Amino acid sequence: MVGRRGMGVVGVAATAKVVSNRTQAQAEQKAAQQEAVVAPPATAPASAGEDMIAQLEKLAGLKAAGVLSEEEFTAAKAKLISGS
């Protein structure tokens, strides 16, 4: 019986590590997506206004998908509008 209980503890520890790694990977993916949103476009936009609208729509889509919180969305939108 002792062996079985010991295996359960190892299983719990392994599961906790997998969950921790998954959470870290999700956080890294979210950060990469946020950087991609505020990065300048690779090609010249047709006009600055159209580009800003496209980026605002992209931000709104990320917020709707749950990638950005309300606070992150508001901060990214303000940064985009201010041109910083």
C-alpha positions as CSV (number, residue, x, y, z in Angstrom):
1,M,0.0,0.0,0.0
2,V,2.8,2.4,0.7
3,G,4.0,2.1,-2.9
4,R,0.6,3.0,-4.2
5,R,0.4,6.1,-2.1
6,G,3.9,7.2,-3.1
7,M,2.9,6.9,-6.8
8,G,-0.1,9.1,-6.2
9,V,2.1,11.8,-4.8
10,V,4.4,11.6,-7.8
11,G,1.4,11.7,-10.1
12,V,0.1,14.8,-8.4
13,A,3.5,16.5,-8.6
14,A,3.8,15.7,-12.2
15,T,0.3,17.0,-12.9
16,A,1.1,20.2,-11.1
17,K,4.2,20.7,-13.1
18,V,2.3,20.2,-16.4
19,V,-0.3,22.7,-15.3
20,S,2.4,25.2,-14.3
21,N,4.2,24.7,-17.7
22,R,0.9,25.2,-19.6
23,T,0.1,28.3,-17.6
24,Q,3.5,29.7,-18.4
25,A,3.2,28.9,-22.1
26,Q,-0.2,30.6,-22.2
27,A,1.3,33.7,-20.6
28,E,4.2,33.8,-23.0
29,Q,1.8,33.4,-26.0
30,K,-0.3,36.2,-24.7
31,A,2.7,38.5,-24.4
32,A,3.8,37.6,-27.9
33,Q,0.4,38.4,-29.3
34,Q,0.3,41.7,-27.5
35,E,3.7,42.6,-29.0
36,A,2.5,41.6,-32.4
37,V,-0.5,43.9,-32.1
38,V,1.6,47.0,-31.4
39,A,4.4,46.3,-33.7
40,P,4.5,48.4,-36.8
41,P,3.2,46.8,-40.0
42,A,5.7,45.2,-42.4
43,T,4.3,47.0,-45.4
44,A,3.2,50.6,-45.8
45,P,-0.5,51.1,-45.1
46,A,-2.8,52.7,-47.6
47,S,-3.3,55.5,-45.1
48,A,-2.5,56.1,-41.4
49,G,-6.3,56.2,-40.5
50,E,-7.0,52.9,-42.2
51,D,-4.0,51.3,-40.5
52,M,-5.1,52.6,-37.1
53,I,-8.6,51.3,-37.6
54,A,-7.2,47.9,-38.6
55,Q,-5.1,47.7,-35.5
56,L,-8.0,48.8,-33.2
57,E,-10.1,46.1,-34.7
58,K,-7.3,43.6,-34.1
59,L,-7.1,44.8,-30.4
60,A,-10.9,44.4,-30.1
61,G,-10.8,40.9,-31.5
62,L,-8.1,39.9,-29.0
63,K,-10.2,41.4,-26.2
64,A,-13.2,39.5,-27.4
65,A,-11.2,36.3,-27.6
66,G,-10.1,36.7,-24.0
67,V,-6.5,37.2,-24.9
68,L,-6.5,40.8,-23.5
69,S,-8.2,42.0,-20.3
70,E,-10.1,45.2,-20.2
71,E,-7.1,47.0,-18.7
72,E,-4.7,45.6,-21.3
73,F,-7.1,46.6,-24.1
74,T,-7.5,50.1,-22.8
75,A,-3.7,50.6,-22.4
76,A,-2.9,49.2,-25.8
77,K,-5.6,51.3,-27.4
78,A,-4.3,54.5,-25.7
79,K,-0.8,53.7,-26.8
80,L,-1.9,53.1,-30.4
81,I,-3.9,56.3,-30.5
82,S,-1.2,58.4,-29.0
83,G,1.3,57.1,-31.5
84,S,3.8,55.9,-28.9
